[in-house]
């Protein structure tokens, strides 16, 4: 079994510093994609793990967002330290995760990463929006 591929979350300089202060900076964040599953973490703010088979789509997004951090509701979540480099992952069944200490179910995750195309390729997607 090959070691997991590691993808770093994208942070701007200012927001990287701010999120680091609350334990969610770049040194405690990333995505590990193995043959069996993917594990996603943004420090103390977000974590989730799902089997690769539950990823129904993965695609890069060309739009940007203004907000930073972890935001969501009813299965639709945004995890980002930057407004660009977004990838959309969809899960069925939903990925179990935690926002702070609260359990959540994630059907759609938009996440900012340094290598969007690499992440999409690693999880088997390929569409661009």
Buried (B, 14 or more C-beta within 10 A) or exposed (E): EEEBBEBBBBBBEEBBEBBBEEEBBBEBBBBBBBEEBBBBBBBBBBBBEBEBEBBEBBBBBEEEBEEBBBBBEEBEBBBBBBBBBBBBBBBEEBBBBBBEEEEBBBBBBBBBBBBBBBBBBBBEBEEEE
